[in-house]
Amino acid sequence: MNITVIYNPAAGGGRERLLCRFVAELEKLGARVRLYHTRGPADATRYLQSLADQGDCVVAVGGDGTTNEVLNGLAPGVALGVFATGTANVLAKELALPRQPEQAAKVVVQGKSVPVTPVQLNGRRFIMMCGVGYDAWVVDGVNLAVKERFGKLAYVQSMLGQIRRYGERRYRVVVDGRPLDCFSAIVTNGRYYGGSFILSREANILRPQVQVLLFQKPGVRFLLRCLLALLFGRMERVDGVASLKARRVEIHCEGNDEPIQTDGDPAGHLPADIVVEEQSVPMRVAEIFQ
């Protein structure tokens, strides 16, 4: 098995020893490994696009942002593997991927492939989620120096700083042709959010459609109820939260200067055209994954 490993040394503060153990186990299992250290934002995408042959599988070693970059450079038919060493690692949680390097290597080499359908936001792929409103403000407001040093605490700091802004902007969201209004929105391919919190029990990453959560009431008290519900996996039960399945979503806001986040990183500004792709990507998971 020919494997290209893309390692982001900045993700999660760097995990060089884990990387060495992961690569050593891949080679022990008979894989031929090509290793690349990324040098900055979007470097993984550029590097993969420069390769004539990416191998049988490309493994992203880092966080969800690293996986996003790899996804956007991945050639058709090449499998995607993940060894999560980043801050949140939502995709790893979604696919029940191990955090230990030896077990992660075994999943890549000895596991199976399942079809996961990427989603495009304005022509760029994402695999887990995108958001506008409060969700995007939090990501946009994260202090990168704090994130590098303290991990998830950087997001908590930003969440607290953005709470009072919730409800100040209204968004028009068109879900498969149906126009709806809201004060914040998350479009998700999977169930999890922020690592281990269940955002949507209706979402299924193996299904070729997304789940759209619309927060349709203004006010800080409503937002706090939603955040509390998130802690218990009950977001979709909150009065004022609509959850809809979709294959295409358009989002607009007056002025269209509002930020968007995808897979935990800033992703430009509105308007947003979100489309589920026709072709799935084979993702490496454990044999026992259901």
C-alpha positions in Angstrom: 0.0 0.0 0.0 1.4 3.4 -1.0 0.6 6.1 1.5 1.2 9.8 1.5 1.3 11.3 5.0 0.6 15.0 5.3 1.7 16.3 8.7 0.8 19.8 10.1 3.4 20.6 12.8 1.3 23.5 14.1 -1.8 21.5 14.8 -2.3 20.8 18.5 1.1 22.3 19.3 3.0 19.7 17.3 3.1 16.0 17.9 6.5 14.9 16.4 6.9 11.8 18.6 3.4 10.6 17.8 4.1 11.1 14.1 7.3 9.0 14.2 5.4 6.2 16.0 2.6 6.4 13.4 4.9 6.3 10.4 7.0 3.5 11.9 3.9 1.4 12.4 2.7 2.0 8.8 6.1 0.8 7.6 6.0 -2.2 10.0 2.6 -3.1 8.4 4.2 -3.1 5.0 3.2 0.3 3.7 5.5 2.5 1.5 5.3 5.9 3.1 5.9 9.4 1.6 6.0 12.1 4.4 5.4 15.8 3.9 5.5 18.5 6.6 3.3 21.5 5.8 4.8 25.0 5.9 1.8 27.2 6.2 -1.9 27.6 5.4 -3.2 25.8 2.2 0.3 24.2 1.7 -1.2 20.7 2.0 -3.6 21.4 -0.8 -0.9 22.8 -3.1 1.5 20.0 -2.4 -1.1 17.2 -3.2 -2.1 19.0 -6.4 1.5 19.0 -7.5 1.8 15.2 -7.2 1.3 13.1 -10.3 0.6 10.0 -8.1 -0.7 10.5 -4.6 -0.7 6.8 -3.8 -3.5 4.6 -2.6 -4.3 6.7 0.5 -3.5 10.2 1.8 -3.4 10.5 5.6 -3.9 13.9 7.3 -2.0 14.1 10.6 -3.3 17.2 12.4 -6.7 18.6 13.2 -9.9 19.2 11.2 -8.3 22.1 9.4 -5.5 19.9 8.1 -8.0 17.3 7.0 -9.9 20.1 5.1 -6.7 21.1 3.3 -6.0 17.5 2.3 -9.5 17.0 1.2 -9.2 19.9 -1.2 -6.1 18.5 -2.8 -7.2 14.9 -2.9 -7.3 13.2 -6.3 -10.4 11.3 -7.4 -10.4 7.7 -6.2 -7.7 8.1 -3.6 -8.7 7.1 0.0 -8.5 9.6 2.8 -7.1 8.6 6.2 -6.9 10.6 9.4 -4.6 10.5 12.4 -6.0 13.2 14.7 -3.5 15.3 16.7 -5.2 18.7 16.5 -7.4 20.7 18.8 -11.0 19.5 18.2 -10.8 16.5 15.8 -14.5 16.3 15.1 -14.1 14.0 12.1 -12.1 11.5 14.1 -14.8 11.4 16.7 -17.5 11.0 14.0 -15.7 8.0 12.5 -14.5 6.5 15.9 -10.9 6.8 14.9 -8.3 5.9 17.5 -5.9 8.5 19.0 -3.0 6.2 19.6 -0.5 6.1 16.6 -0.2 2.4 16.4 -3.9 1.8 16.3 -4.4 4.7 13.9 -1.9 3.1 11.5 -3.6 -0.3 11.7 -6.9 1.4 10.7 -5.2 3.0 7.6 -3.6 -0.3 6.4 -5.9 -3.0 7.7 -9.3 -1.2 8.0 -12.0 -0.7 5.4 -13.2 2.2 3.3 -16.6 3.8 3.8 -18.1 6.4 1.4 -18.2 10.0 2.8 -19.7 12.7 0.6 -17.9 16.1 0.7 -19.8 19.3 0.5 -18.8 22.4 -1.4 -19.0 25.9 -0.1 -18.6 28.4 -3.0 -16.6 25.8 -4.8 -14.3 24.8 -1.9 -14.8 21.4 -0.2 -15.5 20.8 3.5 -16.2 17.5 5.1 -17.8 18.2 8.5 -19.7 21.5 8.8 -19.9 25.2 8.0 -21.7 28.0 9.9 -22.7 31.6 9.9 -23.7 34.0 12.6 -22.6 33.2 16.2 -20.8 30.0 15.1 -18.7 31.8 12.5 -18.1 34.8 14.8 -16.6 32.5 17.4 -14.2 30.9 14.9 -13.3 34.2 13.3 -12.6 35.7 16.8 -10.3 32.9 18.0 -6.9 34.2 19.2 -4.4 31.9 17.3 -1.7 32.4 20.0 -4.1 31.3 22.7 -5.2 28.3 20.6 -1.7 27.2 20.1 -0.9 27.3 23.8 -4.3 26.3 25.4 -6.2 24.5 22.6 -10.0 24.4 23.1 -9.9 27.2 25.7 -9.3 29.6 22.9 -12.8 28.8 21.5 -14.3 29.1 25.0 -12.8 32.6 25.3 -14.1 33.6 21.9 -17.6 32.1 22.7 -17.9 34.3 25.8 -16.7 37.4 23.8 -19.3 36.9 21.1 -22.4 36.1 23.1 -23.8 39.6 23.3 -23.7 40.0 19.5 -26.1 37.1 18.9 -29.3 38.3 17.2 -28.0 41.5 15.7 -28.0 40.0 12.1 -30.7 38.2 10.3 -29.9 35.6 7.6 -32.0 34.3 4.7 -31.3 30.6 4.2 -32.7 28.8 1.2 -32.9 25.1 1.9 -33.5 23.1 -1.3 -35.4 26.0 -2.7 -37.4 26.8 0.5 -36.6 30.3 1.9 -36.3 30.6 5.7 -35.0 33.3 8.1 -32.8 32.8 11.1 -30.2 34.6 13.3 -27.6 31.9 13.0 -27.1 28.6 11.1 -25.0 25.5 11.0 -24.8 23.1 8.1 -23.4 19.8 9.2 -22.4 16.5 7.6 -22.1 14.7 10.9 -23.4 14.5 14.4 -20.6 16.0 16.5 -19.5 19.6 17.2 -16.5 20.9 19.0 -15.1 17.5 19.6 -17.4 15.3 21.7 -20.7 17.4 21.8 -23.6 16.0 19.8 -25.0 18.8 17.6 -27.5 16.8 15.5 -28.9 13.3 16.1 -30.5 13.5 12.6 -27.2 13.9 10.7 -25.4 10.9 9.2 -21.9 11.3 7.7 -22.5 8.3 5.5 -25.6 9.8 3.9 -25.2 12.1 0.8 -27.0 15.1 2.3 -26.5 17.6 5.1 -28.4 18.6 8.1 -29.3 22.3 8.4 -29.8 23.8 11.9 -31.5 27.2 11.9 -31.6 29.3 15.1 -34.8 31.2 14.5 -35.2 33.2 17.7 -33.1 36.3 18.8 -31.8 37.0 22.3 -29.0 36.0 24.5 -31.2 33.9 26.7 -32.2 31.8 23.7 -28.6 31.3 22.7 -27.7 30.3 26.3 -30.5 27.7 26.2 -29.1 26.3 23.0 -25.5 26.1 24.4 -26.8 24.3 27.5 -28.8 21.9 25.3 -25.6 21.2 23.3 -23.9 20.0 26.4 -26.6 17.3 26.7 -27.0 16.5 23.0 -30.5 18.0 22.9 -30.0 20.9 20.5 -32.7 19.9 18.1 -35.3 19.7 20.9 -34.9 23.4 21.7 -38.0 25.5 20.7 -36.8 27.8 18.0 -34.2 25.5 16.5 -35.3 24.0 13.1 -33.4 20.9 11.8 -33.8 20.2 8.1 -32.2 17.7 5.6 -30.9 19.2 2.4 -28.7 18.8 -0.7 -28.3 22.5 -1.5 -28.3 25.5 0.8 -27.9 29.2 0.0 -27.3 31.8 2.7 -27.5 35.6 2.3 -27.4 38.6 4.6 -27.8 42.3 3.9 -24.4 43.6 3.0 -23.0 40.1 2.6 -20.0 41.0 4.8 -20.6 38.3 7.4 -17.9 35.6 7.9 -18.3 31.9 7.3 -16.5 29.0 9.0 -15.8 25.6 7.7 -14.4 22.7 9.7 -13.3 25.1 12.4 -11.5 27.6 10.3 -12.5 31.0 8.7 -13.8 30.4 5.1 -14.5 33.8 3.6 -17.7 35.8 3.7 -21.3 35.6 2.5 -23.1 34.9 0.2 -22.7 31.1 0.6 -23.7 28.5 -2.0 -23.5 25.1 -0.3 -23.8 21.9 -2.5 -23.5 18.2 -1.6 -21.1 16.7 -4.2 -22.2 13.8 -6.4 -19.2 11.6 -5.7 -18.1 10.3 -2.4 -14.6 10.0 -1.0 -13.4 6.6 0.4 -12.4 7.1 4.1 -10.4 4.6 6.1 -12.1 3.4 9.2 -11.8 0.4 11.5 -13.3 -2.9 10.4 -15.9 -2.8 13.2 -17.2 0.7 12.3 -20.9 0.7 11.6 
